[in-house]
């Protein structure tokens, strides 16, 4: 590892680029509690995918909208914006 100057930022002292840190490390640290809870639930074998009626209706509506918007096979910017809105 090369030696950073005394006034260098902590990112420069790590020897990684800001882009790499922003794309990989920060999202992992940001979701650390969620990842920990997922690991604990998986270890206890208590992960179930129980959805309530509202969640099922939202998924069905999303699938229906995507089907209608992409029906013709030639999407344009307005259809893309509609998909993003879903």
Secondary structure, 3 states (H helix, E strand, C coil): CCCCCCCCCHHHHHCCCHHHHHHHHHHHHHCHHHHHHHHHHHHHCCCCCCCCHHHHHHHHHHHHHHHHHCCCCCCCHHHHHHHHHC
